[in-house]
Amino acid sequence: MSATNLATRSNETGATDRIEVLAFLSDEQSEAALRGGLGAMVEDLQVRRGAVAAAIRAMEREPTPKVLIVDVAGMEDPTPQLEALASVCEPDVRVLVVGDRDDLPLYRRLTHDLGVHEYIYKPLTRDHVARLFGPAIAGAVVERETSSRGGRVVSVLNARGGSGATTVAANLALEISSITRSHVALVDLHLRGGTIGLSLGVKPGSGLRIALEHPDRVDALFLERAAIPVGDRVRVIAAEEPMDAAPMASAESVKRLLELLRHRFNTIVVDLRSPPGGVEKAVLAQSRQVLVTFGPDVAGVRDALALKRLVLAQGAGAHPLLVLNRLGIPGGLTLPLVEEGLGGRPDCVLPWQPKQILRALNLGKPANAASPALKRALAPLVREVSGTATERRRGGGGLFGWLRRA
């Protein structure tokens, strides 16, 4: 039986049909030109009335199409709205823009700085649409090389066992998706004994093990089917292998996994084993941020600093963040003592909430929904990890450039 069939059996609800081309246009004349120019080459073309603001509202609720056409006519500077659109679209979307200005600086800003695939201005003609939008829709656009394309990877690992990395990873992923309306993958690399699935009330299949053991047999469709939906914009990719199993994974296979996930998700949150081995170090090398969770005790502070040094020593540019968990646990260090041991403040402090966290875990419910205090405490971390539009522009590929994939 093929890997794809196995994944389909493990989760038949993971795949989502995507519209081929979805357009938001503000006038009937432009719609007629678009339909006339693309009708012969696109089977699934949907046109809705509205501009880029309508596209943003729709993408907050619906699956992202393969190609998205938006109208920015009448806008002096469409950059802020296109930034907002990028944050709610899946990373592999191709964005085409329709405007009302024959303006070379605007064209360059959209296609070079923001990474929009093509821009044309009104009045649209069928020939114009077919010649300029047709190649982009057919995938004939020459891709610009950029080192920062695709979604960002965020790793989470314990300084010591039981420091709450899984709780942080799961609830961080949910909060990022809820607040930014972006698409998030939550990956549990604990192939034996992982608890991401348990904590969110889902049962993993065999997809992750197959992806790591047979990377040559895995493609984006396989991962889409293997991913388990948790809400409308979070997908869990996990395993639940027997304790006597011996899953085989390599640094190259996990790189392949992350590469595929970055095509489809804005953020990939990975729950890692600690101390990190070769596979985990490969993930750390691909990460934009690394969250190190530790408890308020001397050993936790020591190991958190050691892991921070390990991350920095890799020289891959990952930014380590120290997350103090369970502050206030009976017998634990006070915050001033933790700060003294660290030589500064932790980047995030989460409170000791045993009843709420354990109840949520046993019920298979997200802890952030049961604990307003946890939700509030995670807010600064969500802002830090999800980033801002300014940070995305500094990435070097443009908003849609860093999302773009061939």
TIDRENMAR-899999 format. One line per 10 residues: number of its first residue (from 1); their letters; for each residue x, y, z of N, C-alpha, C. Coordinates in steps of 0.05 Angstrom, whole numbers. Each point is the difference from the previous one (the first is absolute). Layout:
% residues N
NUM = a = X Y Z X Y Z X Y Z ~ ...
This chain:
% residues 406
1 = msatnlatrs = 17 -24 0 -17 24 0 18 25 0 ~ -8 20 -15 17 24 -3 -2 17 25 ~ 21 18 3 0 18 22 -24 18 0 ~ -8 9 -25 -23 18 -1 -25 -14 9 ~ -4 -25 -7 -23 -15 9 -1 -3 30 ~ 24 -5 11 1 -3 29 -8 26 14 ~ 10 22 -11 -6 26 12 -30 6 -3 ~ -12 -8 -23 -28 6 -4 -16 -16 20 ~ 8 -25 5 -15 -16 20 2 12 28 ~ 23 11 7 4 11 27 -15 26 4
11 = netgatdrie = -5 14 -22 -16 25 4 -11 9 -27 ~ -25 -7 -5 -12 6 -26 -12 28 -1 ~ 1 14 22 -12 27 1 20 22 -2 ~ 26 -7 -3 21 21 1 1 17 -25 ~ -6 -11 -23 3 15 -25 -23 19 -4 ~ 7 23 -12 -20 20 -5 1 8 -29 ~ -23 -2 -15 0 9 -27 4 30 -1 ~ 17 8 -20 6 28 -2 -10 10 -27 ~ -11 24 0 -9 13 -25 25 5 -17 ~ -2 -4 -26 24 4 -17 6 30 -2
21 = vlaflsdeqs = -20 16 -8 4 29 -2 -24 14 13 ~ 5 17 19 -21 16 13 8 29 -3 ~ -19 16 -11 5 28 -5 -20 18 15 ~ 10 22 10 -17 21 13 3 25 -17 ~ -21 7 -15 1 23 -18 -23 19 7 ~ 4 26 -4 -20 19 8 -19 9 -22 ~ 4 -10 -25 -18 9 -21 -5 -22 -20 ~ -23 2 -14 -8 -21 -18 18 -1 -25 ~ 9 22 -10 17 1 -24 26 -17 5 ~ 12 4 23 24 -15 6 -6 -30 3
31 = eaalrgglga = -23 -7 11 -7 -28 3 -4 -12 -28 ~ -13 14 -18 -5 -11 -27 27 -5 -14 ~ 19 19 2 26 -3 -12 15 -24 12 ~ -2 -3 26 14 -22 13 -11 -27 -9 ~ -27 -2 0 -12 -25 -8 7 -6 -30 ~ -1 21 -16 6 -5 -29 29 -7 -4 ~ 19 12 15 28 -6 -4 9 -26 12 ~ -13 -9 21 9 -24 14 -18 -24 -4 ~ -24 5 -12 -20 -22 -1 10 -25 -14 ~ 17 3 -20 9 -23 -15 22 -16 15
41 = mvedlqvrrg = 13 12 19 22 -14 13 -5 -7 30 ~ -22 10 11 -6 -5 28 -27 -13 3 ~ -2 -24 10 -25 -13 4 -15 11 25 ~ 14 5 21 -12 8 25 7 30 5 ~ -15 18 -12 4 28 4 -25 12 14 ~ 4 12 23 -21 13 14 6 30 4 ~ -20 16 -6 3 29 3 -21 11 19 ~ 9 16 19 -18 12 20 4 30 -2 ~ -22 14 7 1 29 0 14 10 25 ~ 18 19 -3 14 11 23 30 5 -7
51 = avaaairame = 14 12 19 28 6 -4 17 -16 20 ~ 24 9 5 19 -15 16 -11 -4 29 ~ -15 19 10 -12 -3 27 -19 -24 1 ~ -16 -4 -21 -17 -23 -1 15 -26 -1 ~ 23 1 -14 17 -24 -1 11 -7 27 ~ 8 20 15 11 -5 27 -21 -13 18 ~ -25 11 -1 -21 -12 16 -6 -28 -8 ~ 0 -6 -26 -5 -27 -9 22 -19 8 ~ 25 8 -3 22 -18 6 3 -5 30 ~ -12 17 17 -1 -6 29 -18 -24 6
61 = reptpkvliv = -18 -6 -18 -20 -21 5 3 -25 -18 ~ 11 4 -24 -1 -20 -20 28 -11 -7 ~ 1 -23 -13 27 -10 -10 11 19 -21 ~ 26 3 0 12 17 -20 0 -13 -27 ~ -8 15 -21 1 -11 -27 29 -4 -10 ~ 3 -13 -22 27 -2 -12 10 26 -11 ~ -19 15 -13 7 26 -10 -22 20 10 ~ 9 23 10 -18 20 11 5 26 -15 ~ -22 11 -12 1 25 -14 -15 21 16 ~ 13 23 6 -13 20 17 2 27 -14
71 = dvagmedptp = -21 16 6 -3 27 -12 9 21 20 ~ 19 17 -8 9 21 18 -6 28 -12 ~ -17 1 -20 -6 25 -13 -10 20 21 ~ 8 25 -4 -8 22 18 16 3 25 ~ 20 -18 4 16 1 24 27 14 -6 ~ 7 20 16 25 14 -4 24 -18 6 ~ -2 -15 22 21 -18 7 -13 -26 10 ~ 0 -21 -17 -12 -26 7 17 -17 18 ~ 24 9 7 18 -17 15 -12 -11 27 ~ -11 17 17 -11 -10 25 -21 -22 -3
81 = qlealasvce = -18 3 -20 -20 -20 -4 11 -25 -12 ~ 21 2 -17 12 -24 -11 16 -14 22 ~ 12 14 19 13 -12 23 -20 -16 16 ~ -23 12 5 -21 -14 15 -10 -25 -15 ~ -1 2 -26 -9 -23 -16 21 -23 2 ~ 26 7 -1 21 -20 1 -2 -16 26 ~ -7 13 22 0 -13 26 -22 -20 3 ~ -21 1 -17 -22 -19 3 -2 -20 -23 ~ 19 0 -18 1 -18 -23 20 -22 5 ~ -5 -24 -12 20 -21 1 25 9 -16
91 = pdvrvlvvgd = 23 -9 8 25 10 -12 4 -6 -30 ~ -14 -20 -11 5 -6 -28 -18 14 -19 ~ -16 19 9 -19 15 -17 15 17 -20 ~ -10 3 -24 10 19 -20 -20 23 0 ~ 10 24 4 -17 24 2 5 17 -25 ~ -22 7 -13 0 18 -23 -17 25 8 ~ 9 23 -9 -13 25 9 -10 16 -24 ~ -24 11 3 -12 17 -20 -3 28 13 ~ 9 20 -15 -1 28 10 -12 18 -21 ~ 3 26 5 -10 20 -19 21 20 -8
101 = rddlplyrrl = 26 -6 5 22 19 -5 21 -12 -17 ~ 7 14 -22 23 -8 -17 25 13 13 ~ 10 -13 20 20 12 18 23 -19 3 ~ 23 5 -12 23 -18 2 11 -3 28 ~ 2 21 16 9 -4 28 -19 -18 16 ~ -26 3 -5 -19 -18 14 4 -29 -9 ~ 3 -4 -26 4 -27 -11 25 -13 13 ~ 21 16 1 25 -11 12 -4 -6 30 ~ -14 17 14 -4 -4 28 -16 -26 5 ~ -21 -4 -16 -16 -24 4 14 -25 -8
111 = thdlgvheyi = 14 0 -23 11 -25 -10 28 -6 11 ~ 15 21 8 27 -5 10 1 1 30 ~ -13 20 12 2 3 29 -20 -19 15 ~ -24 -2 -11 -21 -16 13 -1 -28 -11 ~ 11 -5 -24 0 -27 -11 -25 -8 -14 ~ -18 20 -7 -24 -6 -16 10 -11 -27 ~ -14 -20 -11 9 -12 -24 -4 18 -25 ~ -22 14 -1 -5 18 -23 -19 22 8 ~ 3 22 -13 -19 23 4 -8 10 -28 ~ -26 4 -4 -10 13 -24 -21 21 9
121 = ykpltrdhva = -3 20 -18 -18 23 8 -24 1 -19 ~ -21 12 9 -25 3 -14 3 22 -21 ~ -17 -1 -21 -21 -20 -5 13 -26 -10 ~ -9 -23 11 10 -26 -8 -11 -8 -27 ~ 16 -14 -15 -9 -12 -25 6 -30 1 ~ -15 -15 -16 5 -30 0 28 -7 -7 ~ 11 14 -20 27 -5 -9 20 6 22 ~ -3 23 13 17 7 22 0 -21 22 ~ -23 -9 8 -3 -20 21 13 -26 -8 ~ -5 -9 -25 11 -25 -9 31 0 -2
131 = rlfgpaiaga = 11 23 -10 29 2 -4 15 3 27 ~ -11 16 18 15 6 25 -8 -18 23 ~ -26 -5 4 -8 -17 22 2 -30 -7 ~ -4 -6 -26 1 -28 -8 25 -15 8 ~ 24 11 -7 25 -15 7 3 -3 30 ~ -8 20 16 3 -2 29 -18 -23 11 ~ -24 -1 -11 -19 -21 9 10 -28 -9 ~ 13 -1 -23 10 -26 -10 26 -8 13 ~ 11 18 17 25 -7 14 25 6 -16 ~ -3 18 -20 23 5 -17 16 25 9
141 = vveretssrg = -6 9 24 15 23 10 27 -9 9 ~ 21 15 -7 27 -7 10 2 9 29 ~ 7 -19 17 2 5 28 26 15 7 ~ -2 20 17 24 14 10 11 -16 23 ~ 26 -4 1 12 -15 22 0 17 25 ~ -8 -12 22 1 14 26 3 -20 22 ~ 15 7 20 7 -20 21 -21 -1 21 ~ -21 16 -2 -19 1 22 -28 -7 -9 ~ -3 -15 -22 -26 -7 -9 -13 -20 17 ~ -26 1 1 -15 -20 15 -5 7 29
151 = grvvsvlnar = -16 -16 13 -8 5 28 24 -2 19 ~ -3 12 23 21 0 20 -2 -25 18 ~ 22 -10 9 1 -23 18 6 10 28 ~ -15 -10 19 4 7 28 2 -26 16 ~ 23 -4 13 5 -24 15 -5 5 30 ~ -10 -21 13 -5 2 29 12 -25 13 ~ 16 3 21 11 -23 13 5 6 30 ~ -1 -21 15 4 2 29 29 2 7 ~ 6 18 19 27 -1 12 3 -25 16 ~ -21 -8 14 0 -25 15 -27 -13 -4
161 = ggsgattvaa = -2 -27 3 -25 -14 -4 -22 11 18 ~ -24 3 -12 -23 9 16 -2 30 3 ~ 14 15 -16 0 30 2 -23 12 -15 ~ -16 -16 -14 -24 11 -13 3 8 -29 ~ 20 -11 -14 4 8 -28 -23 -7 -17 ~ -12 -23 4 -23 -8 -16 -24 18 4 ~ -5 7 25 -22 19 6 5 27 -13 ~ 24 9 2 7 26 -13 -3 -2 -30 ~ 11 -21 -13 -2 -3 -29 -29 -1 -9 ~ -16 -16 12 -28 -3 -9 -16 25 3
171 = nlaleissit = 3 13 23 -16 24 4 11 24 -15 ~ 26 1 -4 11 21 -16 -10 -2 -29 ~ -1 -24 -11 -10 -4 -27 -29 10 -3 ~ -16 -8 20 -28 8 -1 -4 30 3 ~ 16 13 17 -2 28 4 9 16 -24 ~ 22 -9 -13 10 13 -24 -22 0 -22 ~ -12 -24 -4 -20 -2 -21 -24 17 7 ~ -9 0 25 -23 15 9 4 30 -3 ~ 23 10 8 4 29 0 7 10 -28 ~ 16 -14 -15 9 10 -26 -16 -11 -23
181 = rshvalvdlh = -17 -21 5 -15 -14 -21 18 -12 -21 ~ 24 -7 8 18 -13 -19 -2 -30 2 ~ 13 -14 -18 -1 -29 -2 24 -11 15 ~ -5 -18 19 21 -10 18 1 -30 0 ~ 24 -11 -2 4 -29 3 13 -5 27 ~ -10 -20 15 10 -7 26 12 -28 -2 ~ 26 -2 2 14 -26 -5 11 -10 26 ~ -6 -26 7 10 -13 24 21 -20 -9 ~ 26 5 5 21 -18 -8 6 -21 21 ~ -17 -2 21 2 -22 19 -16 -23 -13
191 = lrggtiglsl = 13 -17 -16 -15 -21 -14 -11 -21 19 ~ 13 -4 23 -10 -18 20 -5 16 25 ~ -24 -1 10 -7 13 25 -6 30 -3 ~ -3 10 -24 -7 28 -3 -28 5 10 ~ -5 25 9 -27 6 12 -14 23 -14 ~ 10 9 -23 -15 22 -14 -28 -10 -7 ~ -2 -24 -11 -26 -11 -7 -18 -2 23 ~ 10 -12 22 -16 -3 24 -10 27 11 ~ 18 20 0 -8 26 12 -21 14 -16 ~ -3 -7 -26 -20 13 -17 -22 -18 -8
201 = gvkpgsglri = -1 -24 11 -22 -18 -5 -1 -12 -27 ~ 23 -5 -13 1 -12 -26 18 -25 0 ~ -5 -18 -18 17 -25 -1 17 0 -25 ~ 26 2 4 18 1 -24 0 -27 -15 ~ 7 2 -25 3 -24 -16 30 -6 -5 ~ 5 -13 -23 28 -8 -6 14 19 -19 ~ -13 22 -7 11 17 -20 27 12 6 ~ 4 9 25 26 12 7 22 -20 -1 ~ -4 -24 10 22 -20 -2 7 -6 -29 ~ -20 -3 -17 5 -5 -28 16 23 -12
211 = alehpdrvda = -8 25 7 14 23 -11 29 1 8 ~ 6 -9 24 28 1 10 16 -24 -9 ~ -13 -23 -4 15 -24 -9 2 -3 -30 ~ -19 12 -15 0 -2 -29 -5 27 -12 ~ 18 19 3 -5 27 -10 -3 1 -30 ~ 11 -19 -15 -3 -1 -29 -28 -7 -9 ~ -17 -10 18 -27 -8 -6 -20 20 9 ~ 9 23 10 -18 19 12 -1 25 -16 ~ -24 10 -5 -3 26 -13 -20 17 16 ~ -7 24 -11 -17 18 15 -28 -12 4
221 = lfleraaipv = -10 -15 -20 -26 -12 3 0 -20 22 ~ 21 -16 2 2 -20 21 -2 14 28 ~ 16 22 4 -1 13 25 -27 13 6 ~ -13 10 -21 -26 12 4 -20 -20 10 ~ 3 -25 -10 -19 -21 9 8 -11 27 ~ 26 1 6 9 -11 26 -5 20 23 ~ -2 26 -7 -4 20 21 -29 -1 11 ~ -2 3 26 -26 -2 13 -10 28 7 ~ -24 8 -10 -9 27 6 -8 3 29 ~ 9 22 12 -8 8 27 -10 29 -3
231 = gdrvrviaae = -25 5 -3 -10 26 -8 3 3 -30 ~ -5 24 -10 0 3 -29 27 7 -12 ~ 20 8 17 25 8 -11 25 -12 14 ~ -4 -20 16 22 -14 13 -2 -29 -8 ~ 23 -11 -8 2 -28 -7 21 -13 17 ~ -6 -24 12 18 -15 16 13 -22 -16 ~ 26 -2 2 15 -22 -13 15 -14 22 ~ -8 -23 8 11 -14 23 0 -30 -5 ~ 10 -15 19 1 -29 -2 -7 -12 27 ~ -7 -25 0 -5 -14 26 10 -29 -4
241 = epmdaapmas = 26 -2 -3 12 -26 -5 3 -16 26 ~ -1 -27 -2 3 -17 23 27 5 14 ~ 1 -4 26 24 5 15 23 -18 -8 ~ -6 -24 -12 22 -18 -9 7 5 -29 ~ -12 20 -12 6 7 -28 27 14 -1 ~ 13 0 -23 25 13 -4 -1 18 -25 ~ -15 22 1 -3 17 -24 28 11 -8 ~ 4 0 -26 25 9 -11 -4 27 -14 ~ 15 20 9 -2 26 -12 28 11 -4 ~ 3 19 -18 27 11 -5 -3 30 -3
251 = aesvkrllel = 23 14 2 0 29 -4 -11 8 -27 ~ 7 -16 -21 -10 7 -27 -30 -4 -2 ~ -11 -21 13 -29 -5 -2 -16 22 14 ~ 11 10 23 -15 21 14 2 26 -15 ~ 23 5 -14 2 24 -17 -21 -1 -22 ~ -3 -23 -12 -20 -4 -22 -28 6 11 ~ -6 -11 24 -26 5 12 -5 30 4 ~ 19 14 11 -3 28 5 -3 16 -26 ~ 15 -9 -20 -2 14 -26 -28 -2 -11 ~ -12 -23 1 -27 -4 -9 -20 16 16
261 = lrhrfntivv = 3 0 26 -18 15 18 2 30 -5 ~ 23 10 -6 3 29 -4 -14 9 -26 ~ -6 -19 -18 -16 7 -23 -28 8 7 ~ -11 -12 21 -29 2 5 -7 15 26 ~ 19 4 18 -7 12 25 17 25 6 ~ -13 20 12 14 25 7 19 -5 23 ~ -8 -17 19 17 -6 23 0 -30 5 ~ 23 -12 6 2 -28 7 12 -1 28 ~ -16 -9 19 9 -3 28 7 -29 4 ~ 25 -5 9 10 -27 3 7 -6 29
271 = dlrsppggve = -12 -20 11 6 -9 27 22 -21 -1 ~ 24 7 11 24 -16 -3 7 -15 25 ~ 14 -22 -3 11 -15 22 25 15 11 ~ 6 -4 25 24 12 12 13 -21 18 ~ 27 0 1 18 17 -15 0 -7 -30 ~ 5 20 -17 -3 -4 -29 22 -17 -12 ~ -9 -19 -16 19 -17 -16 2 11 -28 ~ 9 -17 -19 5 9 -27 -25 10 -14 ~ -23 -14 4 -25 9 -13 -9 26 12 ~ 1 2 26 -9 25 13 17 23 -8
281 = kavlaqsrqv = 27 -4 -2 18 21 -7 -6 10 -29 ~ -8 -19 -17 -7 8 -27 -25 19 0 ~ -19 -6 18 -23 18 2 8 27 11 ~ 17 0 21 10 25 12 14 17 -21 ~ 15 -13 -18 14 15 -21 -19 14 -20 ~ -25 -11 -2 -19 11 -18 -19 20 13 ~ 3 4 26 -19 15 16 6 30 0 ~ -21 16 -1 2 29 4 3 6 30 ~ -16 -14 16 2 4 29 0 -28 14 ~ 14 -1 22 1 -24 16 -9 7 28
291 = lvtfgpdvag = -22 -12 9 -10 5 27 10 -22 19 ~ 14 8 21 10 -19 20 -17 4 25 ~ -15 -21 7 -17 2 24 15 -12 24 ~ -3 12 23 13 -10 24 -16 8 25 ~ 4 -15 21 -15 5 25 16 18 19 ~ -12 10 21 13 17 19 17 -15 20 ~ 21 -13 -10 18 -15 18 28 3 -11 ~ 20 -6 17 28 5 -7 8 -16 -25 ~ -8 -25 -1 8 -17 -23 -13 10 -25 ~ -25 9 2 -13 11 -24 13 24 -11
301 = vrdalalkrl = 8 19 18 15 24 -9 26 -7 -13 ~ 15 -19 13 26 -8 -11 -4 -12 -28 ~ -19 -18 -4 -3 -14 -26 -12 19 -21 ~ -16 19 9 -11 20 -19 23 16 -12 ~ 18 9 16 23 15 -10 18 -17 -18 ~ 3 -26 7 16 -18 -17 -12 -3 -27 ~ -27 -4 -1 -13 -3 -26 1 26 -16 ~ -2 23 13 2 25 -14 28 2 -13 ~ 21 -7 15 27 0 -12 2 -19 -23 ~ -13 -23 2 1 -20 -22 -12 12 -25
311 = vlaqgagahp = -23 12 3 -14 12 -23 17 22 -13 ~ 11 17 16 17 22 -11 25 -11 -13 ~ 11 -22 11 24 -11 -11 -3 -12 -28 ~ -26 -8 -6 -5 -11 -27 4 21 -22 ~ -3 25 7 5 22 -19 -19 1 -23 ~ -24 -12 4 -20 0 -22 -18 25 0 ~ 3 17 20 -16 24 1 -25 -2 16 ~ -5 -24 12 -24 -3 17 2 17 25 ~ -23 11 8 -1 17 23 -11 -15 24 ~ 16 -7 20 -10 -15 23 -16 17 19
321 = llvlnrlgip = -22 -10 9 -17 14 20 -4 -18 24 ~ 5 10 24 -2 -15 24 -28 4 12 ~ -14 -22 4 -28 0 10 -1 -13 27 ~ -3 17 20 -3 -10 28 -28 -10 4 ~ -3 -26 5 -27 -11 4 -4 -7 29 ~ -25 0 9 -8 -8 27 11 17 22 ~ 2 26 -6 8 18 21 -21 1 22 ~ 9 -4 25 -19 -1 23 -5 -28 10 ~ 13 -20 -13 -3 -28 10 11 -2 28 ~ -13 -13 19 10 -2 27 29 -11 1
331 = ggltlplvee = 17 14 14 28 -7 2 18 10 -22 ~ -12 13 -20 16 10 -23 14 26 6 ~ 19 7 -16 14 26 3 -19 23 -7 ~ 5 22 13 -15 25 -6 11 12 -26 ~ -15 18 -12 9 12 -25 26 15 3 ~ 4 15 22 26 14 3 24 -20 1 ~ -4 -23 13 21 -20 1 6 -12 -28 ~ -22 -5 -15 3 -10 -27 16 20 -17 ~ -8 25 2 14 21 -15 29 2 8 ~ 6 -3 25 28 0 9 16 -23 -13
341 = glggrpdcvl = -13 -23 0 14 -23 -12 4 3 -30 ~ -20 11 -14 2 4 -29 18 23 -8 ~ 3 19 19 14 25 -7 -17 19 -15 ~ -26 -2 2 -20 17 -13 -27 -12 2 ~ -20 14 -12 -27 -10 1 -5 -22 -21 ~ -17 -20 7 -8 -19 -21 -18 15 -21 ~ -1 -11 -23 -15 13 -22 -30 -3 4 ~ -9 -20 15 -28 -4 5 -3 -15 27 ~ -21 7 15 -4 -12 26 -29 -11 0 ~ -3 -26 5 -26 -12 1 -6 -9 29
351 = pwqpkqilra = -25 4 9 -6 -6 28 -5 -29 6 ~ 3 -8 25 -7 -27 10 -30 -2 2 ~ -11 -17 -18 -29 -4 -1 -7 -29 -2 ~ 6 -16 21 -3 -29 -2 -28 -10 -6 ~ -20 12 13 -27 -10 -4 -10 4 -29 ~ 4 24 -10 -10 6 -26 15 -16 -22 ~ 27 -2 3 16 -13 -20 -6 -30 0 ~ 0 -12 23 -5 -29 2 -28 -8 -9 ~ -20 16 7 -27 -5 -8 -2 1 -30 ~ 12 20 -12 -1 3 -29 13 -23 -14
361 = lnlgkpanaa = 24 -9 11 14 -22 -12 -16 -26 1 ~ -12 -5 23 -16 -24 3 -25 -1 -17 ~ -11 24 -6 -23 2 -17 7 2 -30 ~ 25 3 -6 8 3 -27 -9 27 -12 ~ 0 21 17 -8 26 -8 23 20 2 ~ 1 20 -17 22 20 2 0 14 27 ~ 24 2 12 2 12 26 -5 30 -1 ~ 6 13 -23 -4 29 -1 -29 7 3 ~ -18 -18 -8 -29 6 3 -9 -3 29 ~ 14 -17 15 -8 -5 28 14 19 19
371 = spalkralap = 21 13 -9 16 17 18 5 28 -12 ~ -17 19 7 5 28 -9 27 10 7 ~ 11 -8 24 26 9 8 22 -10 -19 ~ -3 -25 -9 20 -11 -19 -2 16 -27 ~ -25 5 -8 -4 14 -25 13 28 1 ~ -4 14 22 12 27 3 31 -2 1 ~ 10 -20 14 29 -3 2 13 -7 -26 ~ -14 -14 -18 11 -7 -26 -1 23 -20 ~ -15 21 5 -4 21 -19 27 13 -10 ~ 18 7 19 26 11 -10 16 -19 -17
381 = lvrevsgtat = -2 -26 7 14 -20 -16 -12 -3 -27 ~ -26 1 -2 -14 -1 -26 9 23 -18 ~ 1 24 12 9 23 -16 29 -3 -9 ~ 17 -10 17 28 -3 -7 3 -21 -22 ~ -14 -22 2 4 -22 -18 -14 5 -27 ~ -24 12 1 -14 4 -25 12 22 -17 ~ 14 18 12 14 21 -14 -19 23 -9 ~ 12 19 -13 -15 23 -10 5 3 -30 ~ -16 17 -12 3 5 -29 27 11 -6 ~ 11 18 18 26 11 -5 21 -21 0
391 = errrgggglf = -2 -20 18 19 -22 1 -1 -17 -25 ~ -24 -4 -11 -3 -16 -24 14 14 -23 ~ -3 27 -2 13 14 -22 30 -2 2 ~ 11 -1 24 29 -2 3 11 -27 -8 ~ -19 -19 -4 9 -28 -6 14 -2 -27 ~ -4 20 -18 15 0 -25 -15 -9 -24 ~ -23 -13 3 -14 -11 -23 -26 14 -5 ~ -9 19 16 -26 12 -4 -21 -17 13 ~ -23 13 6 -22 -15 14 -8 -25 -15 ~ -7 3 -26 -8 -23 -15 25 -14 -12
401 = gwlrra = 23 14 -1 24 -13 -10 9 -21 19 ~ -1 5 27 9 -20 19 -20 -22 3 ~ -25 5 -9 -20 -21 0 2 -17 -26 ~ 11 12 -20 -2 -12 -27 16 -26 -3 ~ -12 -19 -13 14 -25 -6 -7 -8 -29 ~ 19 -13 -13 -6 -8 -28 -21 -23 1
